[in-house]
Amino acid sequence: MSSFQVIVGSMLGGSEYVAEACEETLLALGHEVEVHLQPDFAQILNEKQTWLICTSTHGAGDYPDNIQAFVTDLQNTDLDLSSVKFLTIGIGDSNYDTFCYAAKNINKLLLSKGCSETVSLLTLDMSEDIDPEERSQQWINENKDHL
Ligand SMILES: Cc1cc2nc3c(=O)[nH]c(=O)nc-3n(C[C@H](O)[C@H](O)[C@H](O)COP(=O)(O)O)c2cc1C
């Protein structure tokens, strides 16, 4: 069993629904889960855990406003994050050249800080006819042995 910190980046609420769907699946798999809609780096860092990042992209490849402070603190930290495991779900729209850049960039940033990626990045393209919550839950279940 792992302790998951679900870190949400969302402007319009869609990624929150994805995060809540992931929470439901992780709880059903027997994990502990805390969802952070206003992620606070210092508070999250106090716990030994796996981070699940669920973030959309806005502007021209930008982070949603609510996750910007977390990203800045992560960029600036000198702490050893090698015990942190993570996985990332990006929600975006492939009509933008900057498809899922927020998720791709935070993924790179976490790797650069020494964190270990347990499952490769999942990107969800909202221009396709998909159910993002169902797809995310399926992805977690498919990878449950790596969590
Ligand atoms: C103003 C605006 C800018 C956007 N820019 C991007 C972008 O650069 N890259 C991308 O992949 N998606 C982009 N999107 C699509 C959103 O990421 C997508 O609609 C997502 O589902 C929104 O999730 P949220 O409700 O959690 O904010 C943009 C959407 C809007 C409204």
The ligand as a Gaussian input file, in Angstrom:
#p B3LYP/6-31G(d) Opt

LIG

0 1
 C       -7.520000      29.551000     -23.007000
 C       -7.143000      28.101000     -23.144000
 C       -5.839000      27.763000     -23.449000
 C       -5.473000      26.419000     -23.583000
 N       -4.164000      26.096000     -23.901000
 C       -3.828000      24.791000     -24.051000
 C       -2.486000      24.440000     -24.398000
 O       -1.595000      25.270000     -24.556000
 N       -2.188000      23.119000     -24.521000
 C       -3.135000      22.142000     -24.346000
 O       -2.802000      20.969000     -24.491000
 N       -4.412000      22.457000     -24.019000
 C       -4.777000      23.756000     -23.875000
 N       -6.068000      24.072000     -23.542000
 C       -7.050000      22.995000     -23.355000
 C       -7.276000      22.652000     -21.893000
 O       -6.107000      22.130000     -21.303000
 C       -8.414000      21.626000     -21.811000
 O       -9.620000      22.270000     -22.205000
 C       -8.568000      21.010000     -20.440000
 O       -9.589000      20.028000     -20.502000
 C       -8.921000      22.025000     -19.387000
 O       -8.839000      21.375000     -18.138000
 P       -9.260000      22.087000     -16.778000
 O      -10.784000      22.165000     -16.814000
 O       -8.796000      21.205000     -15.688000
 O       -8.621000      23.432000     -16.721000
 C       -6.439000      25.404000     -23.404000
 C       -7.763000      25.754000     -23.082000
 C       -8.121000      27.093000     -22.957000
 C       -9.556000      27.446000     -22.619000

